[in-house]
Amino acid sequence: MAIMETDPTTANRRTATTEDLGQLQENFVVKARDYKQQYAHLYFMRLMLMRPLVLAQARHKWASLDPKAKHVEKILDVQQGEISYLVGTIYMEMKLKPNILDDITKDHWIAAQPDRPKYTDDTDSVYLEDESGRVKLTGVKITNDLFVTGVVMGVLGSEDAGGDFKVVDICYAGQGPQEQHTLMETDESDKYIALVSGLGIGGNDFKPLELDLLSEYLTGEIGGVKEQTNCANIVRVVIAGNSIVTPQVVEDDTKTKKYGYDRSTFVTAPTMIFDSFLQEVCSSVDVDLMAGDSDPSSVTIPQQPIHPALLPSTRQYSTFHSVTNPYWGSVDNVTLLGGSGQTIDDIYKYVKSENRLEMAIKTIGWRHMAPTAPDTLWCYPFKDRDPFIMTQAPHIYFIGNQDKFATELVTGADGQRTRVVMLPSFASTSTIALINLRTLECQTVSFSTKSKN
């Protein structure tokens, strides 16, 4: 693409209104950190908040059954041979799942379990539990579906002679309520959100030229009048984590060791490059910056905003917004919810499916974006709320740092429409996604400089 003079009549940046979503976003902010409480509080809050939602769906779904199914409030009160339905939290019994005992084996010089891409096994079992106890679930519905620990679910069936609950049907809370999104007939109001993740600055896959092209594209400095007009319609950029990668430092055995912090082993170049990139983009358009696995932020989710002090040039701009991971946002009455990928990456390890898009869509039906937290995904031990419950259905739901791009428009029972986007790593694919705020249509833009031959 050729660099051309900017046409001032066509390259004026469009504007968009934003709305403070209040408690939705505030739920992700950890103001006073206290790690003394147990994770049991989080599981209890999840069940208490989700059970009425699942129970309402179960009663509606199974109301016309003949003979009529009975709701059993406590799992341990189920009667053998009686058709009934239960609501509880899924627990997966998996022999390959890592646990705290791995650390103990290391202390006793026992070979630790190697890391695996998947921890599934044919002997895995599905249980449903509540405050009273748990019961093992069996049946075709169980063997043919996708389950992870932490999902609140309703099951219809009966207890068999062996004490297991044979399931004939299941239900979840389903897609949450949604603010109305009016689809306008003309394209005069077309505006776009740009989604990018995994810039990987400082890593082995980092491509400086592609990053420069991305910066020039987002600021409208590249291409002809048509390209500049398209860029002017981008009203917000969301960067979904893994922007900075810590360089691999090779230890020098001949060098004298120092106690404590060694300034010579700390490389500031990735942060400086990222600050320069953000400064350029923020000079032209609003940017929401989320943390990721490799970024300088908290390890547990929700990750707190990256501190502006790390970005001295960028923080001067009012268009720069450092946000949590995950985070809720609203642009022109279009709500968006997204994360930097940890939630789906963790689910992927504990299911046999390879389809990450399917997993993301499942979380919408479960009405919970991080069910495996805190079991296998580190999270803050909330005791008064579960911020990962999707109390409403977003119009845009994106997952960053995935292996490839994928998207689907999910329609709910009450007409909800959610555009699900699996956002690939920019360092690996040189690709970003653009979402039309009017139609929710999604397209990709590639900045790859590799020859296609």
N, C-alpha and C positions, 0 to 999 in steps of 0.2 A: 504494500500500500504506500502511496506517495504522500509526502508531507506537503500540504497546501496551505495557502493563506486562509485564515478563518473569515467566513462570511458573517458579519455581525447581525444580519437580518435572519439568519437561520440557526445560529449556534447559541442563542440565549438559553441558559439552563432553565428547564421547567421547575416549578416549585410544587411542593406537596405539603399537606397538613399532617401533623403527627398528633397522637393522642396518648396521654399518660394512662396506662392501663392499671394504675394503682396497685391494688393488692396482688394481682396476678404476677406482676414483675417484682414487687416487694418481697414476695414469698421466697424468691431466690437469693435475697440479700441476707447474709449472716452478719448481724450487727455486733453481738457479743458472743464470742466463741466459748463454749463450755463442753468439754468432752467427758464429763463425769457421768452423764446419764447413759443408760443402756439403749441399745437399738430396739429393744422390745417396745418402747414407746412409739417408735415410728411405725412398726408393724401394726400395733394396736390402733393408731390413728388411721392408718390406711384401711383397715378392715371396717372400722366404725364409719368412715366417710363413704366407702365404696359399697358396703353391704346394702344400704337402702336402694342404691341405684341398680345394682344387679338384681335384687329381689323384685323390684318393680318390673324389670324386663322379664324375669322368670315367670311372674304371675301373669303377665300379658301373653307370653309365648305359650304357656302350658295351661291356660285357663279353660280351654275347650276340650281337654282330654277326658276320655271316658274309658275306664273309671277315673274319677278325679284324683289328681295327685295331691298329696298332703305336704305342706311345708314343715320340715323338722328344724326347729330353731337351733338346737345343739347337735353337733355331729354324733356325739356318743349316745344320743337318744334315738337314733334310727333303729327301726324294727326290721328284723329279717323277713324278707318276702313281701314287704309292704312298698307299693309304688309311692315314692316321695321325692322331694327335691331339697337339696342342701346348698348353702352359700358359705364359702370359706376362701382361704388363701392357699394357692398351690404351693406345694413343697416338692422339689425334685430330689429323689434319692439317687445319687450318681456316684458310683465308686471311684471314678476318675477325677471327680471335682476336687480342686486343691482346697486344703483346709489348714488350720493352725498347727495341726500335727506335723505338717511338713517342716516347720521350724524346729520342732522337737527332735525330729529324726536327724537334722543337721547337727544338733548338740550331741547326739549319740553316735555320730560318724556313720550313720546309715545313709545309703545312697538315696538322694531326694528324687522325687518324681520329675522327669524332664518336662519342659514346657511343650504344650501341644497346641495346634491350631484349633482342635476340637476336643472336648472332654466328654463326648457322648459314648454310650456303650449299649449293646442290645439288652443288658440286664437293668437298665435304668427304670425306675418306678415313679409313678405320679401319685401324690397324696394330696388330700384336701384337709385343711386344719382350721380350727377356730379356737376360742378360749377353752373349750372343753377337752379337746384332743384332736386326733387325726385318724383318717381312714384311707386305705389304699383304693385307688380307682382302677377299674379294669373295663374292658370292652373295646369294640372296634372304634368307637368315637375317640377313645383315648390313644390308641395306637396310631391313628391316622392324622392326628392334629399336632400342632406345634405348641409346646408348653414350656414355661420357665418359672422358676421360683419367684414368688412375690405377686403373681397375678391373682386378683380376686375374681372368682368364677362361680357360677351356679351350675349344678349337675342334677339331672333327672335320672332316676333308676331305682334299684333296690339292692339291699344287702343280701349276699349269697351265704351259703352254709359255711364258707371259710372265713367269713367276717369282712370280706372285701365288698366294695360298692360297685356293682356292675352298671355302667353308665350307658344310657340309650340316647341322651341328648345333652347339650351344654349351652350355656348362654353367658354373655359378658355384659358389662354396662353399656356398651355400644358407643357410637360417636356422640359426643356431647352437643349441647345446644350451641347455636351459632348466630352471631350478629348478621343481619341481612346484608347481602352483597348484591347491589343492583348492577346487572349486565347491560350497559348502554349499547345502543345500536350503531353509533358512529365511532370512527376511530380517531376523531379529533382530540379526544381526551386520553389517548394512549400514553401511559407513563410506565416506567419499568423500574424494578429493583434488580440490582446486580448482586449475585451471590458468588463468593469466591472463598476457597479454603485451602489450607496446606501450601502456603507460599514457600515454606521450607527454606527460608533464608539462612545460609550457613551450613546447610546439609549437603550431602553428596549429590543430590538431584537438583540442587538450586541452579536456575538458569537466569543469569542477570539480564540477558537480552530480552527474554520473554517478559520479565518483570518490567522492564522499561517500556515495552510495547503495551503492556496492560495499563501502566500509568498514563501513557499518552492517549490511549483509547478512552479511558474514563474521564480524562480532562478535555477531550475533544481536540487534541492536537495532532491527530493522525487521520489520513484519508481525505476524501473530497467532501463536497457539501452534503451529500447524502449521508455519509458516515458521521459527519459532525452533527447533523440533525438528529440522527438516531441516538448519538451519545448525549445530546442535550435533553432527551426524553428520559434519561436515567436519573431518577430523583433521589436515590439512596443506594449506598453500597454496604453490604454486610460481609464482613470478613470472619469466617467461622473457624477460627483456631489454627494452631500449628503454623503460625507465621514465622516463628524463630526456632531454629534447631541448634542446640548446643554443639559446637564443634568437638570432634573427637580429638582429645589431647593425647599425644604419644609421650609416655613418660621416658625421660632420659636417665638411664641407670647411673650415668657418670656425674649427674648433677647432684649437688649437695641438697639433701632434703631439708625443708623448712617446716617448723611447727606452725600449725594454724593456716591462715589464708595466705596464699602465694599469688601476688599480683601478676606475675609473669605467666601464669597458667590461665588467666581470664582474658578472653577475647571479646572485645566490644564491637567488632565490625558488624556482626549480624544485626545488633540492635540499632546501630547507626544507619545502616542501609535501610532497615525497616522504617526508622523515623523519617528518613529522607523521602522514601516512597509515600508514606502516609501524608507527609506535609504537602507533597505535590497534589495528591488526590483530594485532601481536605480543603485545599485552596479553591476547589471547584464544586464539590458535592459533599453532602452529609455522609459520614462513615460511622457505622456501628462496628466496634472491634470486640470480638469474643476471644477468650483464652482457649487454649487446647492443651493436649497432653504435654507438648514440648515447650510451651510458653512459660514465662516466669509468673506463675500464679499458684494458687492453692492446688494441692493434689486431689483433694476430694471434690465431688460435685455436690452442689453447684459451685463451679469455680467462680471466684470473685473477680471483679474487673481488674485488668492489668493496670498497675499504678501509672498514672500520667508522668511521674518523674522519670520513667524509663524512656519517655518520648518527648524530650524538651522542646523540640521544634514544633511538633504536631499539637501539643497540648495548648498552644496559644490560640488555636482555632476553635470557634464556637461550633463548628460543624463536626468536631471530633467527639465521639461518644464511646467511652469504654464501658462495656456492659458485661453482665454475668454470662456464664455458660451452664445451663441453657438460658435462653431469654425470650421474653414476650415483647412484641413491638406492634405498632399500628401506624400505617401510612395510608392516607386518604381512605380511612375507614376499612382498610384491609388489614386484618390481624395476621401476624406471623409468629410462629413458634419454631425455634430451631436449637440445635446443639452442634458441638464440634465432633461428634462421632462416637464418643465413649459408650453411650448407651446401647447403640446397635452393635458396636464391636464386641461388647460383653455378651449380649444375647447370642450373637453368632457362635460363640465358643460352646454354648450349651444346647444347641439344637442341631439336628442333622441337615437341615436345609442349608443350601448355599445362596439362597435368594435374599439378599439384604433388603430389597424393596418390599418383599413380602413381610419381612420382620417389622419394618417401619409402619406398614399398613396395619399390621396386627396391633401395634401399640395404640393406634387410634381406636380400634374396637375394644381394646382393654381399658381405654380411657386412662392410660398410665404410660408415660414415656420412659420410665426407668424402673421397671419392676424388679430387676435383679439387684438393685441397690436396696439394702446394704449387704446382701448375702455374698455376692461376688464382685460387686462394683462399689468402690469406696465412696461413701457419701457422709455428709455431716449428720450427726445423730439428733435429728429434730425430735422434740418431744411434744410439741403443740400443733404440728401440722405435717402434711406430706406435700411439699411443693411440686412434686412431679405428677400429681393427678391433673389430668386435662379437664378442668372444670368447664371449659368451653372448647368447641372445635375451631381451630385456626383456619383461616383461608389458605395460608401457605405454611407447610410443615417441611423443614429442610434438615438434612443430616449431613454434616460436613466430613471431609477426609475419608471418603469411601474409595474403593478400588476402581469404580467406573461410574459413569453417569447413568441414571435411570430416573424415570418419572411416571406418575400416574395420577389421574384426577379421581379421587375417591368421593362417592356420593353416599350420603347417609339416608336412613329411613325417613327422616323428616325434611329431606331436601338439602341437607348440608353439603357443601362442596369444598373439599380440601385438596389443594395441589401438593402432592408429596414429591420431594426432590431429593435424590441421592446425589450429593455434590462431590465430585472427584477431587483429589489432591491436585492443586495447580502445578506443584513441582514435578509431578509424575505425568500429567496429561496436558498441561498448558491450556486448560479449559475452564471457562466460567459459565454461569447460567444467568439468563435474563428472564424475568417473569413479568408478564403484562398484568398490571394492576386492574385493568378493565375486564379482561377475559380469563385471567389466570393461566393463559397459555405460557409454555416454557420453551426456551430455545437455548442452544449453547453457542458460544463464541470461542474459537480456537486461536491461540497465539503461537502455535508451534512453528518453529523455524526449520524443522527437519524436512528434508526432501521426501516427497511421496513415492519417488522412484525406487 
